[in-house]
Amino acid sequence: MNSLLITLIFTSFAINQDAMAQSRLLDGVKRNPDEAKSICKSFRNLNKENISAGSPKSIQKISIQKNISEVDAEILSMYVRGLYCPETF
């Protein structure tokens, strides 16, 4: 029983840490709309080349520019597109 409780505590802590990291990632764009506009401009340029903002090329570019994982870059991409440039694909 004690091992189950310890496992649940550590699992809860790990999930909470991930949620906090995601929150900080998105808060940066919320506090700096110019950053979101810059990302949207990049998405529009890719769209002109018929490349999706959610493409591996786009996600990798964001990942490198922001020094974040590709998973975080994909989350950031979806967030920015949803709030700031939903017309991009």
Secondary structure, DSSP 8 states (H G I E B T S, - for coil): -HHHHHHHHHHHHHHHHHHHHHHHHHHHHHH-HHHHHHHHHHHHHHHHTT--TTSHHHHHHHHHHHT--HHHHHHHHHHHHHHT-TT--
